Structure formats: C-alpha cells, structure tokens
Amino acid sequence: MLSISPAIRIFVHALPTDMRKSFDGLYAIVTHTFGKDVLRGDYFVFFNRSCDRCKILFWDRDGLVVWAKRLEQGTFQKPCGSEGQSLAIEVDSTMLAMILGGVDLRTGKRRKRYRVVA
C-alpha cells in the first residue's frame, strides 16, 4: 500500500486510460491533458475502461515512479467529478486509500474483491 502525506495533491483522470502506457505516455497525459507539472510532486491516478486496473504516476525526488495494481475480481470506484470540470478530479489521500482499498465511496461498505480461500 502507498503511504501518502495529506499535503500531497492527488488528481484522478476522469477518462479511461490505455494501461499499456508507462512513464512517458502517462507523463504526456499529465502535461497535455491536465496542464500540470509532474515534477511538483503531485500524484496522478489513472484507471482503465473496465476499472479493474489502476496506475499512479508521481515524482520521487530523483525519478518518476509508476505504481500499478490489477484486481483479480471486482472493480475500482472512480470519484465523481462536478459537471463542467476539467478531466482531472482532485481527491485527498483518504479518498484514494478508500478507492484502492475497495470501499464504496457512497455507502462506506466494502466492495466485492478477490479473496484466497485457505
């Protein structure tokens, strides 16, 4: 799991992203679509069309980092953006932890996820 300071700004891309993109492709989305600078230390979150894969791009003092997660069952819940907003939805570290942890953002209940049967 990621440990994110509450001071970090986190932006979720509102549109589905091709998960074949890595450092350069995600960097291009951030600079051209979001109009943001990755080197400022913000986190940029991307989901695929079926919302079962997630990538997070961020700058770690001396290089770019891409964190990735693929769900074996279930989906991530993307936050809802306001009408007419940009393609970047800003969330806080608590909401990102809830999204990655499988908590329904509307009800606070756990969403369906894969579990290993012992």
Backbone bond lengths (Angstrom), bond angles and torsions (degrees), N, CA, C in turn:
res aa  C-N    CA-C-N  psi(-1)  N-CA   C-N-CA  omega(-1)  CA-C   N-CA-C  phi
1 M - - - 1.449 - - 1.517 108.88 -
2 L 1.284 116.06 149.99 1.454 121.74 178.03 1.521 110.45 -80.93
3 S 1.313 115.72 145.03 1.462 120.86 172.70 1.520 106.26 -110.24
4 I 1.342 116.01 111.04 1.458 121.11 -172.75 1.519 109.78 -119.71
5 S 1.305 115.69 129.29 1.460 121.55 176.54 1.526 109.95 -67.65
6 P 1.330 117.63 143.99 1.473 119.77 176.67 1.527 112.83 -63.16
7 A 1.334 117.60 -16.45 1.463 121.11 -179.73 1.533 112.85 -79.57
8 I 1.330 117.57 -14.92 1.463 122.04 -178.95 1.526 109.62 -74.42
9 R 1.331 116.24 135.29 1.466 120.90 174.80 1.524 108.16 -87.59
10 I 1.336 116.32 135.97 1.461 122.59 -176.44 1.523 108.47 -125.09
11 F 1.329 115.83 127.69 1.457 121.67 -179.39 1.525 109.39 -120.79
12 V 1.331 116.61 129.87 1.461 122.85 178.08 1.520 107.88 -103.80
13 H 1.334 115.97 130.14 1.460 120.76 177.33 1.523 108.24 -73.33
14 A 1.312 117.76 125.08 1.462 122.71 -174.30 1.525 113.25 -72.55
15 L 1.319 117.65 -23.76 1.460 121.54 -178.60 1.519 110.86 -99.29
16 P 1.339 117.92 155.67 1.460 120.37 175.90 1.527 110.71 -63.12
17 T 1.323 116.07 146.20 1.459 122.14 -178.05 1.521 109.75 -119.72
18 D 1.317 116.27 141.92 1.456 122.30 175.24 1.528 107.53 -69.55
19 M 1.325 117.60 115.42 1.460 121.58 -175.59 1.528 113.44 -75.46
20 R 1.335 117.49 0.49 1.462 119.43 171.80 1.524 110.76 -76.82
21 K 1.330 116.21 -15.07 1.470 120.21 178.12 1.520 109.61 -69.40
22 S 1.320 114.92 143.23 1.458 120.06 177.16 1.527 107.81 -124.61
23 F 1.312 117.64 -141.51 1.452 122.49 -173.47 1.532 113.49 -50.92
24 D 1.324 116.82 -58.47 1.464 120.63 -174.28 1.526 112.84 -68.58
25 G 1.336 117.86 -41.11 1.459 121.07 179.69 1.522 112.44 -65.07
26 L 1.340 116.56 -43.49 1.466 120.08 178.36 1.527 110.91 -69.27
27 Y 1.334 116.47 -37.72 1.467 121.38 176.87 1.532 110.05 -59.48
28 A 1.335 116.32 -41.50 1.473 120.74 179.34 1.527 111.06 -63.93
29 I 1.325 117.90 -39.61 1.470 120.46 177.22 1.524 110.01 -62.13
30 V 1.323 116.72 -44.20 1.465 120.84 -178.39 1.524 110.90 -62.30
31 T 1.323 117.50 -46.47 1.456 120.12 -175.93 1.527 112.65 -74.86
32 H 1.337 117.82 -41.28 1.466 120.20 -175.32 1.526 113.17 -87.12
33 T 1.323 118.26 -43.12 1.461 121.13 -176.20 1.526 111.71 -85.18
34 F 1.333 116.44 -47.14 1.463 120.46 -179.04 1.518 112.02 -80.31
35 G 1.338 116.81 -28.55 1.462 120.43 -174.56 1.518 112.20 70.48
36 K 1.332 116.57 30.81 1.469 122.27 -177.28 1.522 109.99 -115.66
37 D 1.326 115.61 164.67 1.462 122.60 177.86 1.521 108.77 -108.37
38 V 1.327 117.02 116.70 1.462 122.26 -179.31 1.525 111.25 -60.91
39 L 1.311 117.34 -31.77 1.470 121.47 -174.82 1.525 113.63 -69.27
40 R 1.331 118.43 -5.47 1.469 121.24 177.79 1.518 112.19 -78.57
41 G 1.334 117.92 -11.54 1.459 121.02 177.21 1.511 115.06 98.30
42 D 1.338 117.92 5.46 1.460 120.67 177.03 1.529 109.78 -72.51
43 Y 1.336 116.52 159.39 1.459 123.10 176.28 1.524 107.99 -103.46
44 F 1.333 116.43 138.77 1.462 122.53 -179.23 1.529 108.19 -124.87
45 V 1.338 115.82 120.19 1.457 122.80 -171.88 1.526 109.21 -108.17
46 F 1.337 115.63 135.08 1.456 122.30 -178.10 1.526 109.44 -130.35
47 F 1.343 116.86 140.71 1.461 122.81 175.99 1.517 108.87 -124.64
48 N 1.347 116.62 151.56 1.460 119.80 175.05 1.528 109.82 -82.25
49 R 1.322 116.77 178.71 1.459 121.68 -175.44 1.525 111.95 -61.23
50 S 1.328 118.13 -40.63 1.469 120.49 -177.88 1.529 112.60 -87.09
51 C 1.319 117.60 0.71 1.475 124.08 176.87 1.526 113.16 56.81
52 D 1.332 116.94 34.10 1.459 119.11 173.85 1.532 111.53 -110.73
53 R 1.333 116.02 2.67 1.466 121.63 176.15 1.522 109.23 -133.50
54 C 1.324 114.35 144.79 1.465 120.58 -177.66 1.523 108.85 -140.01
55 K 1.317 116.20 140.80 1.463 121.87 172.20 1.513 108.31 -131.22
56 I 1.325 115.27 142.78 1.460 121.48 176.86 1.522 107.64 -124.98
57 L 1.321 115.98 126.40 1.462 122.79 178.71 1.519 108.82 -107.51
58 F 1.330 116.65 131.51 1.466 120.28 174.84 1.515 110.44 -154.89
59 W 1.330 115.32 161.80 1.457 123.47 179.51 1.525 108.23 -96.20
60 D 1.333 116.12 129.45 1.460 121.92 -178.16 1.522 109.70 -118.99
61 R 1.312 116.69 74.63 1.468 126.49 177.99 1.521 115.60 57.79
62 D 1.337 117.66 -47.63 1.466 118.89 -175.33 1.525 113.62 -130.53
63 G 1.312 117.34 10.32 1.460 119.31 178.45 1.519 112.28 -179.67
64 L 1.330 114.60 163.66 1.467 120.47 178.00 1.519 109.89 -79.37
65 V 1.331 116.02 146.23 1.459 123.10 177.14 1.514 107.88 -124.20
66 V 1.331 116.77 135.12 1.452 121.89 171.50 1.519 107.29 -117.22
67 W 1.328 116.02 116.83 1.462 122.87 176.86 1.516 106.00 -101.32
68 A 1.329 117.57 133.76 1.458 120.51 -176.79 1.521 110.94 -131.65
69 K 1.358 115.72 147.88 1.460 121.44 175.85 1.514 108.50 -143.52
70 R 1.348 115.20 134.73 1.462 122.11 176.15 1.522 107.69 -120.30
71 L 1.318 116.55 125.45 1.458 120.62 177.98 1.527 110.03 -84.78
72 E 1.315 116.41 137.88 1.458 121.27 176.28 1.522 111.13 -82.39
73 Q 1.333 117.07 -24.50 1.453 122.45 178.26 1.520 108.11 -152.66
74 G 1.301 117.63 144.98 1.451 121.30 179.97 1.523 111.62 87.62
75 T 1.325 115.47 -176.06 1.461 121.16 -178.60 1.517 110.60 -140.39
76 F 1.327 115.17 161.30 1.457 121.52 170.75 1.522 107.64 -81.90
77 Q 1.315 116.62 151.10 1.460 120.72 175.54 1.519 108.01 -106.24
78 K 1.325 115.87 116.19 1.460 119.26 178.49 1.519 109.66 -77.26
79 P 1.341 117.07 144.93 1.470 119.18 177.29 1.524 110.03 -70.27
80 C 1.315 115.82 152.27 1.467 121.05 178.63 1.516 109.34 -85.10
81 G 1.317 116.25 132.72 1.460 120.93 176.03 1.517 110.23 -94.39
82 S 1.302 116.19 160.84 1.465 120.58 177.03 1.521 109.94 -75.65
83 E 1.302 116.38 151.24 1.462 121.24 178.47 1.532 109.78 -60.02
84 G 1.321 116.26 136.12 1.453 120.85 176.30 1.521 114.32 78.90
85 Q 1.317 117.05 3.91 1.458 119.87 179.13 1.527 109.46 -78.20
86 S 1.331 114.87 173.40 1.455 120.11 178.14 1.527 109.53 -73.29
87 L 1.298 116.52 -179.43 1.456 121.81 179.23 1.525 112.48 -77.30
88 A 1.320 117.44 -4.35 1.462 121.96 179.27 1.522 109.34 -106.54
89 I 1.334 116.44 115.86 1.457 122.32 178.06 1.528 107.14 -97.89
90 E 1.331 117.02 119.45 1.464 119.45 -179.03 1.523 110.01 -85.13
91 V 1.330 116.45 131.42 1.463 123.26 177.07 1.522 108.47 -128.33
92 D 1.325 116.97 167.57 1.465 119.76 176.26 1.535 109.28 -100.58
93 S 1.331 116.02 174.47 1.460 120.72 -175.66 1.527 112.28 -65.08
94 T 1.331 117.52 -30.91 1.460 120.90 178.32 1.523 110.90 -66.92
95 M 1.333 116.77 -44.09 1.463 120.08 179.39 1.528 110.74 -65.39
96 L 1.338 117.79 -39.35 1.459 119.94 177.73 1.524 110.20 -62.73
97 A 1.326 118.02 -42.07 1.465 121.19 177.74 1.527 110.75 -61.41
98 M 1.320 117.02 -38.74 1.470 120.60 178.25 1.525 110.68 -66.28
99 I 1.325 117.30 -42.07 1.469 121.23 179.34 1.520 110.19 -62.30
100 L 1.320 116.90 -49.10 1.461 121.02 -177.98 1.526 112.27 -69.79
101 G 1.333 116.84 -29.17 1.458 121.57 -179.41 1.517 114.54 -84.72
102 G 1.315 118.05 -5.94 1.454 120.94 175.78 1.511 114.96 87.39
103 V 1.316 117.90 27.74 1.456 121.51 177.95 1.525 109.29 -94.32
104 D 1.340 116.90 132.16 1.449 121.71 177.06 1.527 108.38 -68.53
105 L 1.315 117.57 124.45 1.461 122.07 -174.82 1.531 112.47 -70.25
106 R 1.328 117.92 -21.64 1.463 120.63 179.92 1.529 112.51 -87.53
107 T 1.339 116.89 -40.84 1.462 119.95 -173.52 1.521 114.05 -106.38
108 G 1.321 117.95 -21.17 1.466 121.05 -177.24 1.519 113.11 82.98
109 K 1.343 117.56 4.81 1.465 121.17 179.56 1.528 109.97 -91.67
110 R 1.330 115.40 157.55 1.461 120.57 178.44 1.520 110.29 -69.61
111 R 1.339 115.17 139.40 1.452 121.41 175.56 1.521 108.93 -89.15
112 K 1.326 116.27 163.29 1.461 121.96 -179.71 1.529 110.21 -62.91
113 R 1.317 116.28 128.76 1.469 122.42 177.94 1.519 109.78 -140.64
114 Y 1.313 116.10 162.80 1.464 123.01 178.43 1.518 110.19 -72.75
115 R 1.305 116.65 138.09 1.457 121.41 175.78 1.530 108.78 -132.95
116 V 1.323 116.85 137.99 1.458 122.12 176.30 1.515 107.60 -80.99
117 V 1.336 116.21 127.53 1.458 121.05 178.71 1.519 108.23 -88.51
118 A 1.324 116.00 125.63 1.481 120.76 -176.90 1.506 111.68 -78.33
